Amino acid sequence: MKPLLISLCAFTAAIAPAAFAGQTGLHVVDTVKIGGNGGWDYINYDPVSKIVFMTHGTSIASVALATKKVNPHLADTAGSHIALPVGDGKTILVTQGKANKASFLDETTGQDLGDVTTGDKPDGAIFDPATGKIFILANGGNQINVVDPTTRKAVGTIMLDGAPESGAADGKGLLYTHLEDKNVIVVVETKALKVKATFPLKDCNEPSGLALVTDQNLLLSACKGGVARVSRAQDGSEVGTVAIGPRADGALYDETRKLGYVPSGDGKLTVIAFNGKPSVIDVVDTAAGARTAALDPVSGDIFLSAADMAAPAKAGDRPQPIPDTFKLVIVGK
């Protein structure tokens, strides 16, 4: 994912948000001030410790949901992109895009527990339940670096034909990732550490967020230009497309509620159902710049990073986050 640069263009998808407003009952239920300066990228939730982790410029922020206790500066980083919980409720892995490394950190103290060298510009990262390994997407190095979270050591590299962007694992030995500069989905065998297949993404330019619709074996791709594409995971064939907001950079699937979510930079969260052809059933107002998201699979709450935005200094410029307004936005019922 690219660090956030905001544009406040009007929502130009081919559907009117008012047509769906309130259909699911989802709305903003809470906002938690984090503070600090800079842009942001991935946001993640640890269901074991019940802590939300937010990459924020040169640092990591965390929010303990039970108490809403905020740590606005858990640790310093060099261009953080993701703070991925590794499954033990104690440790996160942070990719540092400007340092070409990933670091294991203590969730509560921020203590550095060990670093792993990666390819250029490490971005997203995915935990694979089938192998217990973490797959780091080195966007600038056209590769995936595989790390054992137990030993905190690199155990392999998978070379790609383009820049990996976001990903999802099926828990059965396959991992899916976009190549954003090639408009394709790559399928990786996580045990053999090799590319199994590559599927072109017609109707999807510069794909970003990716979610696996687990019970139907579908892939939900957020694309540039206000479109999300749904593909069959087995062969990449298109099931359908739906309109979303501009500048989307994330995608989620809630297996319990059978709903997909795509957040976009205009402050909208598009809710998608997968009964036959995919369809939009709601568009939820969130906050400007809230284009990445994480899910609590138990409550169904959705977490987004955002900030208040200043108007552009001149026409054509992008608005900038107002200092000390960075916040966690929680969407629920």
Secondary structure, 3 states (H helix, E strand, C coil): CCCCCCCCCCCCCCCCHHHCCCCCCCEEEEEEECCCCCCEEEEEEECCCCEEEEEECCEEEEEECCCCEEEEEEEECCCEEEEEECCCCCEEEEEECCCCEEEEEECCCCCEEEEEECCCCEEEEEEECCCCEEEEEECCCCEEEEEECCCCEEEEEEECCCCEEEEEECCCCEEEEEECCCCEEEEEECCCCEEEEEEECCCCECCCCEEEEHHHCEEEEEEECCEEEEEECCCCCEEEEEECCCCCCCCEEECCCCEEEEEECCCEEEEEECCCCCEEEEEEECCCCCCCEEECCCCCCEEEEECCEECCCCCCCCCEECCCCCEEEEEEC
